[in-house]
């Protein structure tokens, strides 16, 4: 018998409608066991509704939800083996830290013995580095500590999946970074599948094994952070995941993996299709997407490296020093303004000043030819 | 930059702000109370009223009004409890179940009875509970000889009716501001809706119950009209005994002693209540958040 690994949560054609609005539109999704998955998208894209359908707070209008292979469509939240860390933690103000953490265990029947609960609470608090905080009132704790109580309260139940609803949004920048690392370590240690809902692409890319990008209730692309960055399915993903420059054009014929694109005013560029999707047809309106760090700058066109196929002239409008990189905003007569990031040059003479005319260009494999969305 | 007001001036402002209420309470509450306490140690003048003396006879005589004390001290807590039991589901419905659109209207309806005189409403209850009211309907169903009016039951029904809004509103407020996400968290952690109610909603709405109970209890302890009308003089409270003592038998010192005893009992009850219910940190905190 071959053993297939059952995903911890699966969505099969799940939709959620509120009146005429489709908040979630035919989403198929699998959360592999033990993975750290992010659901990423702007506010109103349906990611929180997906999370709430996993938790059982909302039921899908169509489609089915499975938890570890069991169809849980229509099953209320309190019967589902998943737990959530709420955006504002939702700690019980009338209970101390230990009673908050043990809440889930105390709902079980038969009730676990008191000593077993106390032991589990101690372990859960130790796991989030809050030993000895059991008797504290929740409002005496800092935001980061409350966050960790919420984590302990959810993880003590050993859920099939831990759902995290924008858990870091309320924390300040420094603490957020620390918590990101802590969450990743925690996930590796406990081995429980984590599902993080966030609108912060940096957070999603840095923490997760897989990222699901949503837009207008639909799942646009699922993949590893690297896949999303290097092989986006369309302009929306390329724009959402990292920065990119876009030039509109019409796709021409494909030859040996490369596609010619007719840009504005008779200019031509060459690029490749994303490996995540089919090549655009000839005649289709497309975007040429080039990451700022892929664009080369030089004093003259002849100074550009050989593999740079697309070459043109532009003027430096602005320059931002970022330490290891310098970010230039350059203007081209026909292509408009775009962003270039150059690594720090040992030779200061290669840095450009505002107003300088520079040669710009990029190699063909740096340009992705993408559908708009 | 505006200059800070000198401290002396802010003190003057505070004094001016406190003065109206302070003077009011001093002349109309504290002074009369002192007079009442002094009278309670006096003797009855021959023609009634007060004659200066110093005696504890009036206090020794309190058991003569034992029935009034007993009625008040049983029916006031019982009435408060019943009112809370009736008010809680109503407040819960208003705060949690009613649609936001109908909520305002329903809240107004809760207060509407206050728009007519309390006296008038109790007279209506005399009719409803009297022999031609509910008992006569019950007689059709074969339940005869049931007397409600002029019994403690009538007083309790009147108490629930009259004080329900005072109990509903504070409970409503505490339920209304309850963070609904806490109930989601509770469900997420495996509690069904009934357990969530017992473990989250109820404890967090106790401050409202405590406030409402305090209001109703204090008012019931001093109640006069309710036992007079619905108790028909048979179920009398301390309030009725006082009217009798001051206006009928004109035994002012004894009346003063009964008054002082009532104030003392209320004071002790409220202190105990605050100590054991309101001082609990979690309840107080829940009342604040």
Interface residues (C-beta under 8 A of the other chain):
Chain A: X55 X56 X57 X76 X77 X78 X79 X82 X83 X84 X86 X88 X90 X91 X92 X93 X94 X95 X103 X104 X107 X108 X137 X139 X153 X154 X157
Chain B: X179 X181 X182 X184 X185 X186 X187 X188 X189 X190 X191 X192 X195 X196 X199 X200 X203 X204 X281 X282 X283 X285 X286 X289
